Each structure stands twice: as C-alpha cells, then as structure tokens.
C-alpha cells in the first residue's frame, strides 16, 4: 500500500518557519533537531509549525529542495550562453566548488546521504533540484558550444558531470573527513583553473 505524502500548507508565517528550521537543521542535523527548537528559532508555536508541516521529514525535504534549487537557479542566471567555454566554465566551476564547500552545502549533502535510505524521496528531490538541475543546465550550455563548433563532445550530459566532479576534487572529501576546516582562495582558484584546463584539453576543438 502506497503511503500518502503529508501535504504542505502555506500561510503568513511559512517562510518564517522555513528559516528557523534551516538554522536548527544545519546546527543539529536531522535527528538532533527537535520540533521545540525549530518552533523556538522560528518564533512560532508548535501548533503553527504543525499546521504548515505535519512531519519533520517533510519540513527538511522542503528546505533542502528550496536551497538546492536556489543555487541551481543562480548558476543558470549567471551563465551567458553567448560566451565561449574558456570564459563561462571558470565562473561556473567556482560556483559549484563554493557551494559544495559552504556550510549549508556540506550540511545538506551530509544529511541527504545519511537520511536517503530511510527517506528515498529526500535523495531524489535533493538530486533533482540541485546536482541534477546543474547538470542539465551545464549540459545545455555545452551543447550550444558544440553547435558553434567550439567544443567536440559526444555526450554533453556525461561531460557536464565530469566537469562538475573535476571542480570538486580533494577539498570536499577532506572537509567531510574533518581533516581540514577551510580552504584558501588561491587553492579554490587553482582547482577550478586546473579543471577548466583539463576539460578544454579533452573537448576543445583545435583550430
């Protein structure tokens, strides 16, 4: 029997509840976040919180989905498809790296991985609204470059994933393992510049 997904009801304090919950989830994680703490941070009653989100799981999924989509939309807005890859990819790669290394990016990824086995829809929504959307939009841009004869790419979706992963080497893993707590501007630029150089060397059209 398929379980009916709890409905979300929006109201005057909806955004207030989301912001309070965002703060608590990032601080305490999914398991550690209590409804009392979320209501306190949002400055609403528990009754008000439950009127919007009848389930803590649904509240977390909504926050992760909205933030991931916001990042993906920002990624698209700043991508000028009329410019060549040598211009667009460095800034696109830097946005990818900066997000995965941000406090929110690391926390959402960690919690999504930890909770996706119990809540499969969480993993699905996180991927669709964040990494999947970035892949689709980057793939679309790469296809434009191919059409202009600037790049030669047989599979733009695969190439989009390859570029994103090239921009995420080293630091995300070290952060996740607690081996480092920060990374310099110079290091981030070096990683992205190297990713762009490798990508263009593989897919660039020699003139």
KEVO-594428 format. One record per residue (C-alpha): residue number from 1; residue in three letters; x, y, z. Coordinates in steps of 0.1 Angstrom, whole numbers, plus 2048, in hexadecimal, padded with zeros to 3 digits. Layout:
<atoms>
  num  residu    u    v    w
  NUM     ALA    X    Y    Z
...
</atoms>
This chain:
<atoms>
  num  residu    u    v    w
    1     UNK  800  800  800
    2     UNK  80E  822  7F6
    3     UNK  811  83A  812
    4     UNK  801  85C  80C
    5     UNK  81B  878  80E
    6     UNK  812  892  829
    7     UNK  806  8B3  819
    8     UNK  817  8D4  81E
    9     UNK  800  8F2  826
   10     UNK  80E  914  820
   11     UNK  804  932  834
   12     UNK  810  954  842
   13     UNK  82D  945  857
   14     UNK  837  92B  83E
   15     UNK  858  93B  835
   16     UNK  85F  943  85A
   17     UNK  85B  91E  862
   18     UNK  873  914  846
   19     UNK  88E  92C  851
   20     UNK  88C  920  875
   21     UNK  88D  8FC  86B
   22     UNK  8AA  902  853
   23     UNK  8BF  910  870
   24     UNK  8B7  8F3  887
   25     UNK  8BC  8D8  86D
   26     UNK  8DE  8E6  864
   27     UNK  8E8  8E8  888
   28     UNK  8DB  8C7  895
   29     UNK  8D5  8B1  877
   30     UNK  8B4  89F  870
   31     UNK  8B4  887  88E
   32     UNK  8C0  8A2  8A6
   33     UNK  8A7  8BC  89B
   34     UNK  889  8BD  8B2
   35     UNK  867  8CC  8A9
   36     UNK  869  8E1  8C9
   37     UNK  88B  8F0  8BE
   38     UNK  87E  8F7  89A
   39     UNK  85F  908  8A7
   40     UNK  874  91D  8BF
   41     UNK  88C  927  8A4
   42     UNK  86F  930  88C
   43     UNK  85D  943  8A8
   44     UNK  83D  930  8A3
   45     UNK  829  918  8B7
   46     UNK  82B  8F2  8B1
   47     UNK  807  8F3  8A6
   48     UNK  810  90C  88B
   49     UNK  82E  8F8  880
   50     UNK  819  8D8  87E
   51     UNK  7FE  8EB  86A
   52     UNK  817  8F0  84F
   53     UNK  82C  8D1  852
   54     UNK  81B  8B2  862
   55     UNK  83C  89F  861
   56     UNK  860  8AA  869
   57     UNK  86C  895  84B
   58     UNK  856  8A9  833
   59     UNK  864  8CA  841
   60     UNK  888  8BF  83C
   61     UNK  881  8B3  818
   62     UNK  871  8D5  811
   63     UNK  88F  8E8  81E
   64     UNK  8A9  8D3  80B
   65     UNK  895  8D5  7EB
   66     UNK  890  8FB  7EC
   67     UNK  8B5  902  7F4
   68     UNK  8C2  8EA  7D9
   69     UNK  8AA  8F9  7BF
   70     UNK  8B5  91C  7CA
   71     UNK  8D9  914  7C4
   72     UNK  8D1  903  7A2
   73     UNK  8BD  922  797
   74     UNK  8D9  939  7A1
   75     UNK  8F0  922  78C
   76     UNK  8DA  926  76E
   77     UNK  8D4  94C  771
   78     UNK  8FA  953  771
   79     UNK  901  93D  753
   80     UNK  902  951  733
   81     UNK  8FF  937  717
   82     UNK  90C  94F  6FD
   83     UNK  92F  94E  70D
   84     UNK  949  934  706
   85     UNK  951  917  71D
   86     UNK  972  927  728
   87     UNK  95E  944  736
   88     UNK  940  932  744
   89     UNK  94F  913  753
   90     UNK  966  924  76D
   91     UNK  94A  937  77D
   92     UNK  932  919  77A
   93     UNK  94C  902  78A
   94     UNK  953  91B  7A6
   95     UNK  92D  91C  7AF
   96     UNK  92C  8F6  7B0
   97     UNK  94A  8F4  7C7
   98     UNK  940  911  7DD
   99     UNK  91D  901  7E3
  100     UNK  92A  8DF  7EC
  101     UNK  943  8EE  804
  102     UNK  92A  906  814
  103     UNK  91C  8FE  836
  104     UNK  8F9  8F8  828
  105     UNK  905  8E4  80A
  106     UNK  919  8CD  820
  107     UNK  8FE  8C9  839
  108     UNK  8E2  8C2  820
  109     UNK  8F8  8A9  80E
  110     UNK  901  897  82E
  111     UNK  8DE  895  83B
  112     UNK  8CF  88B  819
  113     UNK  8E8  86E  817
  114     UNK  8E1  863  83B
  115     UNK  8BB  865  838
  116     UNK  8B5  85A  814
  117     UNK  8B4  835  81D
  118     UNK  897  83B  835
  119     UNK  887  856  81F
  120     UNK  88E  84E  7FA
  121     UNK  87B  86D  7EF
  122     UNK  894  883  801
  123     UNK  8B0  876  7EB
  124     UNK  89B  879  7CC
  125     UNK  890  89C  7D3
  126     UNK  8B3  8A8  7DD
  127     UNK  8C2  89A  7BD
  128     UNK  8A7  8A7  7A7
  129     UNK  8A6  8CA  7B5
  130     UNK  8CC  8CE  7B9
  131     UNK  8E6  8B9  7A8
  132     UNK  8CE  8AC  78D
  133     UNK  8C3  8CF  784
  134     UNK  8E6  8DC  782
  135     UNK  8F0  8BE  76C
  136     UNK  8D2  8C5  755
  137     UNK  8DA  8EA  752
  138     UNK  8FF  8E5  74D
  139     UNK  8F8  8CA  733
  140     UNK  8E2  8E2  720
  141     UNK  8FE  8FC  720
  142     UNK  917  8E2  714
  143     UNK  8FF  8D8  6F8
  144     UNK  8FE  8FC  6ED
  145     UNK  924  8FD  6EC
  146     UNK  924  8DD  6D7
  147     UNK  90B  8ED  6BF
  148     UNK  922  90B  6BB
  149     UNK  93F  8F4  6B3
  150     UNK  953  8FE  6D2
  151     UNK  952  8DC  6E4
  152     UNK  950  8B8  6D8
  153     UNK  93B  8A4  6F1
  154     UNK  929  884  6E8
  155     UNK  916  883  709
  156     UNK  910  8A5  719
  157     UNK  8FE  897  738
  158     UNK  91C  882  740
  159     UNK  934  89F  739
  160     UNK  91F  8B5  750
  161     UNK  923  89C  76C
  162     UNK  948  898  765
  163     UNK  94E  8BD  767
  164     UNK  93A  8C1  788
  165     UNK  94E  8A4  797
  166     UNK  96F  8B3  78C
  167     UNK  966  8D2  79F
  168     UNK  95F  8BE  7BF
  169     UNK  97F  8AB  7C3
  170     UNK  992  8AA  7E3
  171     UNK  982  8C4  7FA
  172     UNK  95E  8B6  7FE
  173     UNK  96C  894  809
  174     UNK  985  8A4  821
  175     UNK  969  8BA  830
  176     UNK  952  89C  834
  177     UNK  96D  888  846
  178     UNK  975  8A6  85C
  179     UNK  999  8A8  850
  180     UNK  996  8CD  847
  181     UNK  97E  8E8  851
  182     UNK  985  902  837
  183     UNK  994  907  815
  184     UNK  9A5  926  807
  185     UNK  99A  93B  7E9
  186     UNK  9BB  931  7D8
  187     UNK  9B3  90C  7DC
  188     UNK  990  90F  7CF
  189     UNK  99B  923  7B1
  190     UNK  9B6  909  7AA
  191     UNK  99E  8EC  7AB
  192     UNK  985  8FD  793
  193     UNK  9A0  909  77B
  194     UNK  9AE  8E6  779
  195     UNK  98C  8D8  773
  196     UNK  985  8F0  757
  197     UNK  9A7  8EA  747
  198     UNK  9A2  8C4  748
  199     UNK  97F  8C6  73B
  200     UNK  988  8DD  71D
  201     UNK  9A6  8C7  715
  202     UNK  98E  8A9  712
  203     UNK  971  8B9  700
  204     UNK  97E  8D9  6F0
  205     UNK  97F  8DC  6CA
  206     UNK  9A2  8E3  6BD
  207     UNK  9A2  8FF  6A3
</atoms>
